[in-house]
Amino acid sequence: MATSRPEGYNISLTIGGKTLLGRTQEDLSIAAVTKTSITKDDQGVQQEQVVRHDVTFKVAALLSIDDSTSTHTKLDRDDVIALALATGSSAVVAVQYLCTGGATYGGNAIITGYSESSSGDVDSDATISLDLKITGDFAAVTNGNG
Amino acid sequence: MTESIGIMLTNVCKGIVPFFLSEAQTESYPYAVYEYTPQEFRTKDGIYKITADVYIRVYSEDADDAEAKAAAIKEALDAYCGTAYNNGQYILRLQATTESCTEGVWQIELQYFVKQTA
């Protein structure tokens, strides 16, 4: 049995089929939402039942502008702001979370937050940060090698 | 992106004074040596920036000659960073200049902060 430990750069989140330009960090969080119950038969011990999961992503990247006139192959800062300002059905984007050697997971997401950070320090990089929340199912769309 | 700060420094300075990495390959003055330790910065798609503190040390048995060579190096580096050829690939900032004399040999050290971005 072989094991592998992919380096961080082998893990990526695509939003509408594209990764963020200048991405430095992509974080996945799966939080169980539970329901607490207790009956007389539980003899005073509360029972926890998982009813769903909150799946969220946080992506950090250098603030990057792609000024090429052709179709962008990656999402630059202005593409991301446009997504963040979308409303209604336009605000729902397809995401896929890929890991070399592992399964690819997919679902639909909405952007719940966008922020930029820039300072006047010499040689400091301006950065962006994007928060996404999965709406509906988040499931494996391809199996891993293992 | 491949680190090329040393190549850039050598290309700019070698016409002014014999210019070597770390150790002089000559026994005659004047000459200059440089040292630097590059630090890479990465996104998930690769290196996007390299920075380095660069120390250029000019040696000469004549104080005026050492100062003239150091001034010429500063001028050449300033000019290079302002050229269209450079195209913003390198940013250099002079941090400090120190001058000393040991056993009749003058040393002028130029300390630069260098950023390579493409």
Interface residues (C-beta under 8 A of the other chain):
Chain A: G8 Y9 S12 T19 G22 R23 T24 E26 A61 L62 V122 D123 D125
Chain B: F41 R42 T43 K44 D45 Y48 K49 T51 I91 R93 F113 K115
